[in-house]
Amino acid sequence: MHLFSAMFLLVMLAVMPCEALYPSPEEGWQIYSSAQDADGKCICTVVAPAQNMCNRDPRSRQLRQLMEKVQNISQSMEVLDLRTYRDLQYVRNTESLMKVVDGKLKVASENPRSLNPKGFQELKDKVTQLLPLLPVLEQYKADAKMILRLREEVRNLSLVLMAIQEEMGAYDYEELRQRVLLLETRLHSCMQKLGCGKLTGVSNPITVRASGSRFGSWMTDTMIPSSDNRVWSMDGYFKGRRVLEYRTMNDFMKGQNFVQHLLPHPWAGTGHVVYNGSLYYNKYQSNIIIKYHFRSRSVLVQRSLSGAGYNNTFPYSWGGSSDIDLMADENGLWAVYTTIPNAGNIVISRLEPQSLEVQQTWDTGFPKRSAGESFMICGTLYVTNSHLAGAKIYFAYYTNTSSYEYTDIPFHNQYSHISMMDYNPRERVLYTWNNGHQVLYNVTLFQVIKTSGD
């Protein structure tokens, strides 16, 4: 006889907003752990700080204050430098005048009778021209006092930094960093064992960068497993061909260390996806899907998506030639689109990644023009009811049962115009392009793990 037990887990995947240093959750540090119990059940634990907890950390507050002091000192030094340069130029310009006055004074002292009324008036006029030097000299005195004050502030700043260094020296940061990395690895390994789940919540937005135009797409490789850390960015939705490839997420945030790919055919919309080192995108003014391989910089395959509307025939509510939306999840590669026979309702097709052949198709019955965006998680299509402020995840279609339900999952549309929203199954986050901002959302999945025994 088999006994079945179920363990229900709500797992929140979080991007770490600060270094995980411990000493306790109350101080704002995150702790990851994972383990397996005696029955082989996978247990994952995430202790995450309350929102903005890191901002309340005393050391974080001290560092912000120090940064403000450094900025104030830098600004004062810039003003002082400009003023000193200006005054020095003035002194140099009056140097010849001072020499003339000095010469006349010497002649007058050696032979007083040589100083006639006309010569006296000329000397007086020259001295009058030198009078503006007095406020310059006064300013020099004030600047000298400012330099003393800045020197004192720098000395105090050095003392505070030394104190923080002594305090932080109490931690073996390298050891803690290695421990965090190990725990993260165990957690993500455990998460992979957890498998799929049902979306129950979306976190607050995490703005990674503000770049590009109002519309665009950005992504990392969605293939599981993958160690590829590259980030790709595609600005615009109309006839674009330029793809920027960044080495890491940190490089993308800083806008550095990137190479450019010039696609052989322009794209339409923002529904692109990178899967196993290749970019899948909709060719401009067609229903053709192209697979472009980044490493070889070549098109490996292109295929027409039979009957699919294109060129703003059946776009999302925001338009932008978003007729064909390509995406990936734990189950593979998908195309979301619609056709005239489907009366403008959203169609889901699972694609074979190598040949782009359609393996299976579902008609969701949901009108695509009423959708803001959509994304797949674990074979389920989630649809938002708008691309504007106040949007929420309103509809879910389950391909495993060919059934649907209306949902009510709110999320904060911070910049009020989403033109791309895709799920990355490797990282389990939502990537969005929101009015020229590249934004991430963490997701909460409700999962049921069944284990069996005799």
Long-range contacts (C-beta under 8 A, 24 or more apart in sequence): 1-454, 2-452, 2-453, 2-454, 3-452, 3-453, 3-454, 4-450, 4-451, 4-452, 5-39, 5-450, 5-451, 6-448, 6-449, 6-450, 7-41, 7-448, 7-449, 7-451, 8-446, 8-447, 8-448, 9-44, 9-194, 9-446, 9-447, 9-449, 10-200, 10-444, 10-445, 10-446, 10-447, 11-44, 11-46, 11-191, 11-194, 11-197, 11-444, 11-445, 11-447, 12-46, 12-48, 12-201, 12-203, 12-442, 12-444, 13-46, 13-191, 13-427, 13-428, 13-429, 13-442, 13-443, 14-46, 14-48, 14-203, 14-442, 15-206, 15-429, 15-440, 15-442, 17-49, 17-54, 18-49, 18-54, 18-57, 18-60, 19-177, 19-180, 20-176, 20-180, 21-171, 21-173, 21-176, 22-176, 25-49, 27-53, 27-57, 28-53, 28-54, 28-56, 28-57, 31-183, 32-180, 32-183, 32-184, 32-186, 32-187, 33-183, 33-186, 33-187, 34-183, 34-186, 34-187, 34-189, 34-190, 35-186, 35-190, 39-451, 39-453, 40-451, 41-449, 41-451, 42-190, 42-193, 42-194, 42-449, 43-190, 44-187, 44-190, 44-191, 44-194, 46-187, 51-204, 59-164, 59-167, 59-168, 62-160, 62-164, 63-164, 66-157, 66-160, 66-161, 69-153, 69-157, 70-157, 73-150, 73-153, 73-154, 73-157, 76-146, 76-150, 77-150, 80-143, 80-146, 80-147, 83-139, 83-143, 84-143, 87-136, 87-139, 87-140, 90-132, 90-133, 90-136, 91-133, 91-136, 94-129, 94-130, 94-133, 97-126, 97-129, 97-130, 98-130, 100-126, 101-126, 101-127, 101-130, 191-428, 192-224, 192-225, 194-447, 194-449, 195-330, 195-378, 195-447, 195-449, 196-330, 196-377, 196-378, 196-379, 196-445, 196-447, 197-378, 197-445, 197-446, 197-447, 197-448, 198-378, 198-380, 198-445, 198-446, 198-447, 199-377, 199-380, 199-382, 199-393, 199-396, 199-407, 199-409, 199-443, 199-444, 199-445, 199-446, 200-409, 200-444, 200-445, 200-446, 201-409, 201-443, 201-444, 202-393, 202-409, 202-410, 202-411, 202-430, 202-441, 202-442, 202-443, 202-444, 203-441, 203-442, 203-443, 203-444, 204-412, 204-441, 205-411, 205-412, 205-414, 205-432, 205-434, 205-439, 205-440, 205-441, 206-439, 206-440, 206-441, 206-442, 207-414, 207-437, 207-438, 207-439, 208-249, 208-252, 208-253, 208-438, 208-439, 208-440, 209-252, 209-253, 209-255, 209-437, 209-438, 210-436, 210-437, 210-438, 211-235, 211-255, 211-436, 211-438, 212-236, 212-433, 212-436, 212-438, 213-436, 214-417, 214-419, 214-435, 214-436, 215-270, 215-320, 215-419, 215-420, 215-433, 216-270, 216-419, 216-420, 216-433, 216-436, 217-270, 217-271, 217-272, 217-419, 217-420, 217-422, 217-433, 218-252, 218-420, 218-431, 218-433, 218-438, 219-272, 219-273, 219-274, 219-422, 219-424, 219-431, 220-249, 220-274, 220-424, 220-426, 220-427, 220-431, 221-274, 221-275, 221-276, 221-277, 221-426, 222-273, 222-274, 222-275, 222-328, 222-329, 222-424, 222-425, 222-426, 223-275, 223-276, 223-277, 223-328, 223-426, 224-330, 224-425, 224-426, 225-426, 226-276, 226-426, 228-277, 232-274, 232-279, 233-438, 234-267, 234-270, 234-272, 237-267, 237-268, 237-269, 237-270, 237-320, 237-321, 237-322, 237-419, 238-268, 238-284, 238-320, 238-321, 239-266, 239-267, 239-268, 239-284, 240-266, 240-267, 241-265, 241-266, 241-267, 243-279, 245-294, 252-438, 261-292, 261-294, 261-297, 263-290, 263-292, 264-292, 264-299, 265-290, 265-299, 265-302, 268-310, 268-311, 268-321, 268-323, 268-324, 269-315, 269-320, 269-321, 269-322, 269-323, 269-324, 269-325, 270-320, 270-322, 270-419, 270-420, 270-433, 271-322, 271-324, 271-325, 271-326, 271-327, 271-336, 271-420, 272-326, 273-326, 273-327, 273-328, 273-333, 273-422, 275-328, 275-333, 275-353, 276-353, 278-353, 280-326, 280-333, 280-356, 281-326, 282-310, 282-321, 282-323, 282-324, 282-326, 284-321, 285-310, 285-311, 286-310, 287-323, 287-324, 287-337, 289-324, 289-326, 289-335, 289-351, 289-356, 291-353, 291-356, 301-354, 301-355, 301-356, 302-356, 303-355, 303-356, 303-357, 305-335, 305-337, 305-349, 305-358, 306-358, 307-339, 307-340, 307-341, 308-335, 308-337, 308-338, 308-339, 308-347, 309-337, 309-338, 309-339, 309-340, 314-338, 314-339, 314-344, 314-368, 314-369, 315-368, 315-369, 316-368, 316-369, 316-371, 316-372, 316-373, 316-374, 316-387, 317-369, 317-370, 317-371, 317-372, 317-386, 317-387, 318-372, 318-387, 318-417, 318-418, 318-419, 320-419, 322-419, 325-373, 325-374, 327-374, 327-375, 327-376, 327-422, 327-423, 328-376, 328-425, 329-376, 329-377, 329-378, 329-379, 329-423, 329-425, 330-377, 330-378, 330-379, 330-425, 331-376, 331-378, 331-379, 334-376, 336-374, 336-376, 336-381, 337-368, 338-368, 344-368, 344-369, 346-371, 346-374, 346-381, 346-383, 346-397, 348-376, 348-381, 348-397, 348-399, 350-399, 360-399, 362-397, 362-399, 362-402, 364-395, 364-397, 364-404, 365-404, 366-395, 366-397, 366-404, 371-395, 372-418, 372-421, 373-418, 373-419, 373-420, 373-421, 373-432, 374-421, 375-421, 375-422, 375-423, 375-430, 376-423, 377-423, 377-425, 377-443, 377-445, 378-445, 382-407, 382-409, 384-418, 384-421, 387-413, 387-417, 387-418, 387-419, 388-413, 388-416, 388-417, 389-413, 389-416, 391-418, 411-441, 414-439, 415-439
